[in-house]
Each structure stands twice: as C-alpha cells, then as structure tokens.
Amino acid sequence: MGNLKYSNTVFLNLVIASIIPFLIWGPFFPDLITSISSLFFLYYVFKNKNFYFFFKKPIIIFFIFCIYCISISIFIAEDIFLSFESSLFFFRIGVFSCFIWYLIEKDKSILIFFYYALILCFLALVIDGYFQYYTGANLFGFKLHGIRVSSFFGDELIMGSYLSRLFPLLFALFLIKQKQRFEIYFIGLLFILIDVLIYMSGERTSFYFLNLSTIFIIILIKDYQKFRLVTFIIAIVCIVILSINSSSLTDRMIFTPAKDMGIIKNSTINSSTQSTQSTQSAQKTEESELNETAFIIFTKGHDSFIRTAFNIFKEKPILGHGPKMFRLLCKNKKYAVGISPCSTHPHNFYIQLLAETGLVGFLFLFSSLIYVLYVALAQLKSIVFNKKRPLTDYQVCLLSAIMITVWPLSPNGNFFNNWLMIVYSLPVGFYLQSIYSSSD
C-alpha cells in the first residue's frame, strides 16, 4: 500500500480526531479538516501512484455517483451554480473515508484518539444536557427550545442526531479497547444517560435510530450483548418514568406523530396540547388540500414534502432535476402538495435522490441498503445455523452506523449536507479498514 510520510503521528491523529468535538461547534471546522485532509491524501495518492484505496468496489461506486451528480448539475439542473454547491466537491467525503482507513492501517493508536474524543464529547453533552433540561438553560446560557434539549448546539436542534449517529462508533471502539472493570461500569452508566438524553432532545428520528441500531447490535454481537441489553432496558424504564412526568415531551415524541399518521384519535391527545377552535378550523382548511383518506407519511409536514418531491421525480424519473433543485422546484404549483410543500430538501434521502438524481442516483443509496441487509442477514443466518459470526462485534457496530444512514423508513436531513455527510463518512472509513485489512 505504501506509506504516507509524516513525522508526528500524534499530531496528525489529534487533528483528525478533533473533528468529533468540532462537529458540536458547527460545520465550518469539520468541513475544513475534511477538505484539507482529503486534498492532502489525494496528493499522496497521485504522487505515489498508490490507488489501492480507490480501487475497492464501494469507493469506485461512490466516485461514479459523484461524477454522475456533477454531470446532471451541468446538463440538467435549472441553476447550475446552485446545483454545483452540492455536487462539485462531494467526492471529498469518500476521499476522507479512505484517509481514515489509511490512518488506521498506518497507526492503530488513532482508534484511541477517536475513542476518548467521543467519550469526552458525549460526557460533556450529558452533563450540560441534563443541566439544561432541569434548570431551563445550559452552562453557557442557551435556553431550552420549549421542551427540547440542545445543549452546546444552541439553536441547532441536532444534539440527538449527533449522539445517535455516532453512538455505534463509540460502542465499536469500546469493544476493541482493553478495559478495566471500573471503565465498564462507567461506560454502562454513560450509555444509559445517552439513551435518555436522546429522548430528551425531542428528536424523534434520532430516538428511532437509537432504537434501530441498538436492536441491530444486540441481535448480532456476541460479547457485551447482555451488557448493552441491560443498559438499554434501564434507559427505557427511565424514559417511561420521564414521560409520565412530562406530558409535553410524551406528546411530541409519541402522540403527535401517531395522531398525524392516524394511528390514534385526536381525543387521546392530552387536552393541554389541543389547539383553540380557530386554530383547529384553520388546520382543517389546510388539511383539505390533502387526500383525507391518504396515509400520512411520518407527519403532515413530512407528507407534504415527500409527495411534492415525488411529483418532481415523476417529471424526470430517470436522471432527475439535479442536486439541490428541490428547493427551487417545490415553489412551482404544479408540483406542490399539502400544507407545506417547500423546504431546502424533502426530508427523506431516498425521495430526495429520486427527485434530484432520478432512478440512476437513487440506485446508489439503494444498493448500499441492500448490502447492509445482505450482510446482516448472512450474520444472523450464520449465528442461528452455524453458531458462527462472520463479522466481528466491532464490525457489527460500524455496520449499524451505516445502516441508520441508509435506512429508508425515516425522515432525514439534506443528503448533501456537509455536517451530515461528515458524520456518515466516519464509520464508513472504520468499516472499510476492518473488512479489507482482514481480507487482504
């Protein structure tokens, strides 16, 4: 594979691992680290003509997708420059994953840097998040957003997303680290507090992802299976107690989406959350724009975004309209559906790619989902019939992080969002290193 010549591995590992705390600060520094390190790695690859990392099937497919997105930005998008904002440098995400892969191969100590970066950041969010929940403001004076905890993220209500998406990576690194008994107890307590804090964030998708990845991990790992099961059960008990004492949080996390999807009647919602008669009347007028008999996808707002995006997709189903074009086209009345048809993105990765990149781009993400499901089912089959586990517990946790990225049955942010893509690229780099280093 060749060696990248750098003299101070500690410094480089520290810089790359610093992306974990910088993700709390905002997108600028993580994106800066990702962009510079990607350029640095590209320089190394081309200078040494060492394309080993780029000649693996997942990376080849990713780069084909990037080239495709750039092409439709040029030839199809109504606003080329706006579309370029998403597509032109999207390739750096894949390069950064390869760079993470390379650094782990070069110096395994980077795993410890990431582990402690995650521990410190999660612990800081736990302390500050609980302080904010029970006092109304965090240590820096950021107030609760109604009932929602955001901690150091301030006005950006993405603390739950940060915790739920990076939690499998933390668990993976915990599994391969040599541990003292006190550290196991500490991590167990931290896991419980993190689970409850994600619920307290009021981010329904994040809590859903936490449950999804946790069940996935518990079923497919061997060591620490009971450990995670016990911590998860304790967390659920704490959440139930918390819900009993906070009807507003319960309404947001459970009753409101259940009501929107028609699972429960309006009368089952706590009376304190009911609107006035005038508001209800206005709401009925808005809802009349939707088919009253139609199934509501997630919530009424999400349903409106998704149905609008699907109308956009139907006009150019093969190639799509170009990255970042939903925000322009949703303003057109011929596509708009429902109470709030327009946003920067349709809040679901799959429907966004259908609208913006067509079936061709959609297949990129769908193939990733098929891979995850195939590997997971192969693991489960081997456990049941052969009493063996092709994947290590470490790999299962990393695969669970990828699974919640490509999972179709949930709302999502913008697929091309820099912050989200950096969060997604981290476990991919760890996972690629684990499967290819063991197979080569």
Disulfide bonds with the S-S distance in Angstrom:
Cys330-Cys342 1.83
